[in-house]
Amino acid sequence: MFVLADRLGLSAERLAAPATATALASTALRDLNPWTGQAAANRARALALVRPLRDLVTGVVTDLRNAWWSAPLDRGAQLLLTGQDDPQRDPMHLQPPDGPIDAWETYAQTRLRSIATSTELPVAHDAPIRSGAHAELACGSSDWDAVYPVHQVRLRVSSTARVYEVDSAADWHRLVQRYGDWATRPGSDDNLRDAAGIDNGPAPTWSRVADDYDGVHLSFDGLLTGLYVPHTTQEVTTTLWAGNWESTHWLRSVFTSATTLDDLPQAPQDPDYYRP
């Protein structure tokens, strides 16, 4: 993100705007997509290019306006976006997972039947980039190929909901260490390792996570500092790779209200945002 910001001439002041930073992150992640065929080389190149940008990085991460990057989940402003062909799950009646983890859940680093929300940004109600999910639809390259119109629902989360915060690669690693099933876990995905040089490692058993938590929140800080970063202890290596925007994956319904918003008729667009 910082490399792209420097290339576009964006100052720390511009990156203090949440919608700008969010859209820029989704745009930058295109080059790091594991399935580009050059993912490992692109990651190494990005690390080399960001080193001379220490002043820009320091100015942004120490700016108090960007404290939301690592803030705990905002329970009053969670947005659920659902395309026409996406699984149509009722957020008010989401059942917790049960049983062991399967191979797909290890690969995807989430439960099979879940919903994911993204925090509503402090922007105008008609702004095109209203959350990380909106930025992904506008700028990203994940495998979420939403069919429009996209339904939008604002969810309020109970004050008693238990949310695990992922602000770093180490946070994801601790979740796996505590709730992973070491006896039956499948190995890392061969295709992911061969295509992108990523050892995804094990994932937590979601039914065990649900004993202690209701959702897992990947913060914006966790997205920027934890994605594609391997973390190793004596026991195992894990690499968080499947997150593409700030989001919370919910393990059960802990919502106190659901407000239906206007459908999104097409992918968000804004000519005022910089593009590479």
N, C-alpha and C positions, 0 to 999 in steps of 0.2 A: 504493500500500500504506500509506504513512504517513498519507494523508488518511483512509483507512478506519479505520486504527488510532486516530486522534484522534477520529473520530466515535463509535467504540465505547468510548472511554475506556481504551484499552490503553496501558500504560506501556512504557518502554524495557525494563524488567525482563521483561514478558510477551513482548516481541518477541525476547528472547534465547533463547526456546525454539524450536528448529528446526522442529518440527512446526507450531507456531502461526504463525511467519513464513511458512512454505511454504504453508499453507492460506490465510492472509490474502492472499498474493500472487496465488494463483489466483482467489480471490474478487474481488479488486480488478481483475484483468485482464478480467473480464466487461464492465465499462463501456468498456474500450479496444478491445474486439474490432472489427476493421476493418469487419465486416459489419453493425453495428448501425444504420447509417444516420446516426449522429451521431458517428462516431469522431473526426473532426478537432476538432469542438467539444468533445468530452469530453477529449481530450488537452490542449487549451488550458485548459480549466477545471481539470483536475487540477494543471497547473503553477501556476496562480494560487492554488489552495487550499493547495498544499504550501509556498509561500514563507513564510507565518507560522509554520511548524512547524519552524523551523531548530533549536531546542533539542532537540526530539524526534529529528530526523534525526541531529544530531551525537551525541547520547547513544547512539543505536543503532549507527551506523557506526563509532564509536570504541570500542565495547565489544569486548574481546578474545574474548568468547564467540562473537562473530559473525564471527570470522576465517575460518570455513568458507565464507562467502559467496564469497570470491575464492580459496579454496585450490585447488591443483592437484587433478586427478581422484583420488578415493579408489579405488585399483585393487582393493581387497579387498572392495568392497561395492557392486557394480553390480546393479541389479534390472531384469530384462526382463519386462514385462507384455504379454501377448498375448490379445486377445479372440477369441471363437470365429470371427468373420468377418474378423479381421485376417490379413494374409499370414503363413503359418506357415513361417518361415524358421529353419533350424537354425543357431544362433549359432556352432557349432563348425565350420561349413563355409560361411562367407560368402565369396564370391568378390569380389575387388576390382573396381571399375568399370573400364571401358575405353571408348575412343572419346570423341567430343565431347559436350558438354553439350546437352541438348534444352530446349525451351521450358518444359516442366513443371518440370524441375529448377531452372531459373532462377527460376520463379515460387515454387516450394515451398522453395527454398534448401536443398535436400538431394538426395542421389542417389535415383534411382528405386527401386532395390532395396537397402534398407538395414535395419538394425535400430537402435533407439535405446534406451539404458538410462538409468536415473536413479539417483542415489546414494542408498543406504540411509541413512536418518537414524538418529542415536543414540537410538532409542526402544525400548520393549518390543516383543518379537517379535509380539505380538498387538495392537499399537497400530493404529488405523485409518489414520493418515497416516504411512506409512513411507518415503515418497519424494515427489519432485515429481510423479511420475506418479500416485501415489495421491491427492495433493491435486487434481490435474486431474480425476480421475474423480469426486471428491467435490464439488468447488467450481467447476470451470472451465467454459468455454464454447467450447472448440476444436471442430474437426470430428471429433475422435476419439469416435465413438459406439460404445463397446465393448459387445460382446454377452457376457453372463455365462453361465457362470463364466469368469473371466479367469485364464489360466495365469500363474504367477509362477516365475521362475528367477533364482537368485543366481549371477552370473558373477564370476569372478576374472580380472583382466587381467594379462597378462604384464608383468614389470618392465621389459622391453625395448620395450614398445609405445610408439609415438611419438604423442603426443596434442597437438593444437593447442588452446590455451586461448583462449576468447573471454570476456573480462571486461569488454568495453566495445564501443561502436559502432566505435571506432577499430581494435580487434582484428579485427572482421569485415571492415572496409574493407581492412586490410592483407592478409587472406587473399584477398579478391577481386582486389586489385591484383596480387598475386604470381602467382595461378593462373588469372585470368580470360582468356578468349579474346576479345580486343578486336575481332578481324576479323569474327567470325561471331556475336557475341552478339546475342540478340533484345533488343528494347527493353523498357522497363518495362511491366507489365501494365496495360492500359487500365481494366479493371474495378476493380482495386485503387486506382488513382489517382483514378478518378471517385467511388468509394464512400467512400474513407477519406482521400484526399489524401496517399497514400503513394507515393513514387517508389522502388520496390524496387531499381531499378538492376540491374546484372549480378550474376552469381553465379560462384563459382569453378568451373572445370572439374574435376570430381571425380576423373577419371582422373589428372590432373596432381597434384592434392593427394595422391593415394594414392602417388605416387612418394616423397613425403617424410614422410607421416603416415598413421597407421592409424585415427585417429578425431578428431573435432572436438567439444570439450567446451564447451557453453554453461553457464557457472557461474551460480550464483544472483545474484551481483553483475552478471554480464553481462545476465541477464534483466531486472534492475531498472533498470540504467543504460543499456543498449544498445538495448532493444526500442523500435521506432518512432522512433528518434533518427537523423535523416539525418546522414551524415558526408561531407564534400566535400573533395576535393583538386583540383588543377588538371586532373586527368584525368577524374574522374567523381564522381558522387554515389551512395552506397549507403545503403540503409536495411534493417537487420535487422528483419524483421517476423514471420517464420514460427515462431519459438520460443515455446512456451507454458509451459514449465517447465524447471527445471534438467535438462539431458540431454546425452548424448553420442551422436552419430551415428557409427556404425562403418563403415569402408570395407573392412575385411577381418577375418577371425577372428584375434584375438590373445588368446584366452582360455585359461587353463590348467585351468579346471574349471567345471562347470555343475551346480548343485544345485537340483533341483526342490523347490519349496515348495508348501504347500497352495494350492489354487485359491481365488481371491477370488469368493465366491458372488454378491455384489452390490456396488453402489457403496459405498465406505467412508462411514461415518457416525459422528459423534461428537457427542453433545449438549453436551459440555463446551466445544466450540469456539464462539467468538462468530460470529454471523451478522449481516449488515446488516439 
